[in-house]
Amino acid sequence: MSGVAWVGLVKARRMLDVVKAPLWRAAWHEVQKRSGGSDRFPECDDFLQSATDVYRHLQQELLSAENTRHLEDLCDEELWPVVRGAGADFERVRRHFGAENCRINWTSTEAFVCSLSPPEARDENSEASVIAGARIYAVMSMSYAPEQVRHSIDDLFLKSAWDKDRGVIQWKIA
């Protein structure tokens, strides 16, 4: 797909998410209300800002960090081997350009809710959990090639154990 076609696709998908955003916000508000309010379930905007921050941090660390072990606490146990492997995949890039030159220049990031599973046990033998997803539209370039602007669409899913008295315990990338 050509660069122009990809940018057009990204913009079209973003417009679809803009149109769906009020529906997702209404669903989020309903789940929050049924879950005991904002003390136990985050506000939608707070979740999206946190998801954006986690996304940007994860992307930057995968590109630039020679050791990604510090990211393990951000990931659930099933995803961690994939994240660790992705960090290793950038070894050649770090060696070629130098880790100090492997920085992401963010032009913009915008997040939309793309998934929401209310607090519940998935089956009789598991603990209750909540899963929420953010679709993130990003425009960025790499510090070693600032003229090559990239447009991306990534879905970031976060999962937390659910305590009926305290609510969300700790989000982890799932």
Secondary structure as UniProt FT lines:
FT   HELIX           3..34
FT   TURN            35..36
FT   TURN            38..40
FT   HELIX           44..64
FT   HELIX           69..74
FT   TURN            77..79
FT   HELIX           80..89
FT   HELIX           91..97
FT   HELIX           99..101
FT   STRAND          104..121
FT   TURN            124..125
FT   STRAND          128..142
FT   TURN            143..144
FT   STRAND          145..163
FT   TURN            164..166
FT   STRAND          167..168
FT   STRAND          172..173
//
